[in-house]
Amino acid sequence: MLSILMVLAVALVLTGIGWSVVARLDPGDRLSDGEKIVFSFLTGGYATYFGVFFIGLVRLDVLTMAVLAFVCVLAAIPGLRAFPWKSVFDFYAGILGAGNFSTLLLIAVIAVAASSLLQGLAPPNDYDSLLYHLSIPLHDIEMGRIVV
């Protein structure tokens, strides 16, 4: 349960980081709120990726990643304050009140997303992942930095 809450918290932080950027890049409101949310999440993901990569080239340990996480949370606060929470809640309330098919479709989408999330949280257990794909990050952690 804690891992699911952590994934939701990371998704909120990534969206908050990206919301400020996307809102600044779209001053004329040409994008809908849904499009802005998707682009905000992707933008926040890229920002976090580059932060981990460039910091990891110098030092990769718990302290530097904790500082990066703290900076990401601080950077997400302005975006989360400007986030259109009301329109998101109104969207889901409209779908739930629209009719049986829309409600059933929303439940199906949430069920597929939840099962995909749970499957993504499971540890890798196949031969290729254990012996090849995880050996490179293990080597980087043992070296204390990302070795390019």
MODELLER restraints for C-alpha pairs under 7 A, 6 or more apart:
rsr = mdl.restraints
at = mdl.atoms
rsr.add(forms.Gaussian(group=physical.xy_distance, feature=features.Distance(at['CA:13:A'], at['CA:72:A']), mean=6.94, stdev=0.5))
rsr.add(forms.Gaussian(group=physical.xy_distance, feature=features.Distance(at['CA:13:A'], at['CA:73:A']), mean=5.99, stdev=0.5))
rsr.add(forms.Gaussian(group=physical.xy_distance, feature=features.Distance(at['CA:13:A'], at['CA:76:A']), mean=5.39, stdev=0.5))
rsr.add(forms.Gaussian(group=physical.xy_distance, feature=features.Distance(at['CA:14:A'], at['CA:41:A']), mean=5.29, stdev=0.5))
rsr.add(forms.Gaussian(group=physical.xy_distance, feature=features.Distance(at['CA:14:A'], at['CA:44:A']), mean=4.22, stdev=0.5))
rsr.add(forms.Gaussian(group=physical.xy_distance, feature=features.Distance(at['CA:14:A'], at['CA:45:A']), mean=5.72, stdev=0.5))
rsr.add(forms.Gaussian(group=physical.xy_distance, feature=features.Distance(at['CA:15:A'], at['CA:37:A']), mean=6.72, stdev=0.5))
rsr.add(forms.Gaussian(group=physical.xy_distance, feature=features.Distance(at['CA:15:A'], at['CA:40:A']), mean=4.94, stdev=0.5))
rsr.add(forms.Gaussian(group=physical.xy_distance, feature=features.Distance(at['CA:15:A'], at['CA:41:A']), mean=4.15, stdev=0.5))
rsr.add(forms.Gaussian(group=physical.xy_distance, feature=features.Distance(at['CA:15:A'], at['CA:44:A']), mean=5.82, stdev=0.5))
rsr.add(forms.Gaussian(group=physical.xy_distance, feature=features.Distance(at['CA:16:A'], at['CA:76:A']), mean=4.16, stdev=0.5))
rsr.add(forms.Gaussian(group=physical.xy_distance, feature=features.Distance(at['CA:16:A'], at['CA:77:A']), mean=6.46, stdev=0.5))
rsr.add(forms.Gaussian(group=physical.xy_distance, feature=features.Distance(at['CA:16:A'], at['CA:79:A']), mean=4.32, stdev=0.5))
rsr.add(forms.Gaussian(group=physical.xy_distance, feature=features.Distance(at['CA:16:A'], at['CA:80:A']), mean=4.72, stdev=0.5))
rsr.add(forms.Gaussian(group=physical.xy_distance, feature=features.Distance(at['CA:17:A'], at['CA:44:A']), mean=5.00, stdev=0.5))
rsr.add(forms.Gaussian(group=physical.xy_distance, feature=features.Distance(at['CA:17:A'], at['CA:75:A']), mean=5.71, stdev=0.5))
rsr.add(forms.Gaussian(group=physical.xy_distance, feature=features.Distance(at['CA:17:A'], at['CA:76:A']), mean=4.25, stdev=0.5))
rsr.add(forms.Gaussian(group=physical.xy_distance, feature=features.Distance(at['CA:17:A'], at['CA:79:A']), mean=5.97, stdev=0.5))
rsr.add(forms.Gaussian(group=physical.xy_distance, feature=features.Distance(at['CA:18:A'], at['CA:40:A']), mean=3.93, stdev=0.5))
rsr.add(forms.Gaussian(group=physical.xy_distance, feature=features.Distance(at['CA:18:A'], at['CA:41:A']), mean=5.93, stdev=0.5))
rsr.add(forms.Gaussian(group=physical.xy_distance, feature=features.Distance(at['CA:18:A'], at['CA:43:A']), mean=4.84, stdev=0.5))
rsr.add(forms.Gaussian(group=physical.xy_distance, feature=features.Distance(at['CA:18:A'], at['CA:44:A']), mean=4.33, stdev=0.5))
rsr.add(forms.Gaussian(group=physical.xy_distance, feature=features.Distance(at['CA:19:A'], at['CA:40:A']), mean=4.76, stdev=0.5))
rsr.add(forms.Gaussian(group=physical.xy_distance, feature=features.Distance(at['CA:19:A'], at['CA:79:A']), mean=4.97, stdev=0.5))
rsr.add(forms.Gaussian(group=physical.xy_distance, feature=features.Distance(at['CA:20:A'], at['CA:79:A']), mean=4.87, stdev=0.5))
rsr.add(forms.Gaussian(group=physical.xy_distance, feature=features.Distance(at['CA:22:A'], at['CA:36:A']), mean=6.55, stdev=0.5))
rsr.add(forms.Gaussian(group=physical.xy_distance, feature=features.Distance(at['CA:22:A'], at['CA:39:A']), mean=6.95, stdev=0.5))
rsr.add(forms.Gaussian(group=physical.xy_distance, feature=features.Distance(at['CA:22:A'], at['CA:40:A']), mean=5.98, stdev=0.5))
rsr.add(forms.Gaussian(group=physical.xy_distance, feature=features.Distance(at['CA:56:A'], at['CA:145:A']), mean=5.15, stdev=0.5))
rsr.add(forms.Gaussian(group=physical.xy_distance, feature=features.Distance(at['CA:56:A'], at['CA:146:A']), mean=5.12, stdev=0.5))
rsr.add(forms.Gaussian(group=physical.xy_distance, feature=features.Distance(at['CA:57:A'], at['CA:145:A']), mean=5.40, stdev=0.5))
rsr.add(forms.Gaussian(group=physical.xy_distance, feature=features.Distance(at['CA:57:A'], at['CA:146:A']), mean=4.83, stdev=0.5))
rsr.add(forms.Gaussian(group=physical.xy_distance, feature=features.Distance(at['CA:57:A'], at['CA:147:A']), mean=6.82, stdev=0.5))
rsr.add(forms.Gaussian(group=physical.xy_distance, feature=features.Distance(at['CA:58:A'], at['CA:145:A']), mean=5.86, stdev=0.5))
rsr.add(forms.Gaussian(group=physical.xy_distance, feature=features.Distance(at['CA:59:A'], at['CA:144:A']), mean=5.91, stdev=0.5))
rsr.add(forms.Gaussian(group=physical.xy_distance, feature=features.Distance(at['CA:59:A'], at['CA:145:A']), mean=4.71, stdev=0.5))
rsr.add(forms.Gaussian(group=physical.xy_distance, feature=features.Distance(at['CA:60:A'], at['CA:141:A']), mean=6.73, stdev=0.5))
rsr.add(forms.Gaussian(group=physical.xy_distance, feature=features.Distance(at['CA:60:A'], at['CA:144:A']), mean=4.93, stdev=0.5))
rsr.add(forms.Gaussian(group=physical.xy_distance, feature=features.Distance(at['CA:60:A'], at['CA:145:A']), mean=4.47, stdev=0.5))
rsr.add(forms.Gaussian(group=physical.xy_distance, feature=features.Distance(at['CA:60:A'], at['CA:146:A']), mean=6.85, stdev=0.5))
rsr.add(forms.Gaussian(group=physical.xy_distance, feature=features.Distance(at['CA:61:A'], at['CA:144:A']), mean=6.33, stdev=0.5))
rsr.add(forms.Gaussian(group=physical.xy_distance, feature=features.Distance(at['CA:95:A'], at['CA:102:A']), mean=5.88, stdev=0.5))
rsr.add(forms.Gaussian(group=physical.xy_distance, feature=features.Distance(at['CA:95:A'], at['CA:103:A']), mean=6.23, stdev=0.5))
rsr.add(forms.Gaussian(group=physical.xy_distance, feature=features.Distance(at['CA:96:A'], at['CA:102:A']), mean=6.83, stdev=0.5))
rsr.add(forms.Gaussian(group=physical.xy_distance, feature=features.Distance(at['CA:96:A'], at['CA:103:A']), mean=5.03, stdev=0.5))
rsr.add(forms.Gaussian(group=physical.xy_distance, feature=features.Distance(at['CA:124:A'], at['CA:130:A']), mean=6.85, stdev=0.5))
rsr.add(forms.Gaussian(group=physical.xy_distance, feature=features.Distance(at['CA:140:A'], at['CA:146:A']), mean=5.02, stdev=0.5))
rsr.add(forms.Gaussian(group=physical.xy_distance, feature=features.Distance(at['CA:140:A'], at['CA:147:A']), mean=6.01, stdev=0.5))
